[in-house]
Amino acid sequence: MKILVTGGGGYIGSHTIVDLIENGFDVVSIDNHSRSHAFIFDRIETITGKRVKNYTINICNSSELENVFSQEKDIAGVIHFAAFKSVPESVKSPTLYYQNNINSLVNMLDCCLKFNVNNFVFSSSCSVYGNAKTLPVTEETELSQAESPYAFTKQIGEEILNNFSNNSNISQIILRYFNPVGAHPSSLIGELGLNKPENLVPFITQTAIGKLPKLTVFGNDYDTRDGSCIRDYIHVCDIAHAHTKAVQYLLKHTSKITNLFNLGTGTGISVLEAIQAFEKVSGVKLNYEIGARRAGDVIDIYANNNKAKSELNWIPKYDIDGMMDTAWKWELKLAEK
């Protein structure tokens, strides 16, 4: 069966395409490379032996998107990653995020309706929980106020999908994942931004290899065990496989399905603990300093993943050491070029 992946050249999208192919799916991608690199599709081909067709269009352009659906008539399902995801950028330019993330989702759903594509997987985020009052968060945890415009677009996206579900026959799964890190074990694909990194792990690896002079830890005065923010770091390959599991889950049901799953390890790791894990597996002492808190950051968040384990039969394989090890090997591989 053919699966359409939006944002297929991105960090999670590329790893998910590899996982889908390895599990017997045909894949077609949409990615205009506004936040990704075109050569990633060469790397996907090296890993899988399959060349993935990619449409370099803007999903916010409804006519261009309809043209893709017209050409790819046998799509069994959509995995929708394509969205801007930088918390600091969203704080600085909120309307950019509202226009891109919301309009792209609405256009995708309209095309699914028009072209009878009845299975949809939505890339959401743990940021929808805000500063949750109780931990770990479950799928039933009440959503708090969004801490950034990015997080708000994910809350809006989920609400759009809930409203859409009431008036269509399209089955949908929302995947709220926590903090994807690491790289494919081949070291051929991994996290690679266009500018200075904003996520912790690429900032760590780029500092360690000398691309950046130092790492700033944004705050050590939070109400956590060491004062730094706590996150549930999850390996990108584990996240990717959960999307394959979600597609398989939808396809095996003949009746309409609407469901929601947390994707995390269930263990909270502080920023300082993540640094220590990297230093242990790499043998490199990291140059870092403590800075002021950063606007938009949630203090403490980690998942209860029991539902994904029981219903999707999804079990994360990587621990924090494995995450840091693959991230470091990816950084070393990049340095060879």
Secondary structure, 3 states (H helix, E strand, C coil): CEEEEECCCCHHHHHHHHHHHHCCCEEEEECCCCCCCCCHHHHHHHHHCCCCEEECCCCCCHHHHHHHHHHCCCEEEEEECCCCCCHHHHHHCHHHHHHHHHHHHHHHHHHHHHCCCCEEEEEEEHHHHCCCCCCCECCCCCCCCCCCHHHHHHHHHHHHHHHHHCCCCCEEEEEEECEEECCCCCCCCCCCCCCCCCCHHHHHHHHHHCCCCCEEEECCCCCCCCCCCEECEEEHHHHHHHHHHHHHHHHCCCCCCEEEEEECCCCCEEHHHHHHHHHHHHCCCCCEEEECCCCCCCCECCECCHHHHHHCCCCCCCCHHHHHHHHHHHHHHHHCC
